[in-house]
Amino acid sequence: MADQWLHQLTGYIIPPNFNNLAISSYNDHVEWFIETAGQYHPIPTFFDENHTTLILPPCEVIANDQLIIVLVDRFTASAGERMVDFAFSMENVLVIGQNTGGAYISGNGRINSALPWSNIPFGFSFDMRVPPEGHFQEGIGFAPDIWVMGDALTAALNMLNHHIED
């Protein structure tokens, strides 16, 4: 929903900073996709028995004349980190707080199954996000533009109040 919200706000389709390795549900094989505004587009790859080469598209930065402040902390995870990822694709966005939770590489369990003898249910995601090197690390998260200790909202309000008084 982050991409849809930002699209409504700016009028632009904001590109994510990752590619998706997705299992296609209609033909049960692995394909590489780039996701843009909720739509998947196959991208060229090369497979052999030992190598997979993914051609990453250049990261695009969308012009934006509205100041957007995104507050984050260690409890910002998963879909919240998706918002942060889209925010890094826009001009005039400031991410304030602490590193996010670092739970962004794959989605919720969507393929459900059960162990054969115990019938214990389990699920796993059908996709995996592949971010550019240094952009995100699982378990560590996204780093903010401005790091603050404690509550990000309180720190951001204090910072804004300080600059308004100047």
C-alpha positions, 0 to 999 in steps of 0.5 A: 500500500505504500506505493499506492499512497505515495502515488496518490500523494505525488502522482508518480509511480515510485520505483522500489530499490529491489528486484523480486525472485518470485515463484510464478503461481501459474507455471510453478517455476522460478522467474526474476521480476522487477516490481513497479507499483504492484505490477511484476515485469519479467527482466532478463536473466541468465541461468546455467547449472552453477550461476544465476546473473541478475541484471539490476535496473538503475535506481531511479529517483523521482522528483518531489516538491513536497517535504515528506518526513518518515519516522522509523525505529526498530519496530518499523519492519516488513511493510513499514520497511517497504515504505522506507524503501520507496521513500529512498526513491524520492527527492525531498524525503527525510527518514529520521529515527533508528535502524528499522527492524530488518525483516524485509527480504521476504513476504509473509508465508503464502505457500502453505503445506504440512510435514508429511508424517506429523502433519505439522503445518508450515508456510513460506513466502513465494518471493524474495526481495534482492536489494542493491548491495549496501541498501539493506541488510536483513536483521539490521534494517534500513539506516535513517538519514538522521539518527536519533536516540530514543523516540523518533517522534519526540526527537523529530518534533524537538529538532523541528521546534529548534529550527523553527525558533531560529 
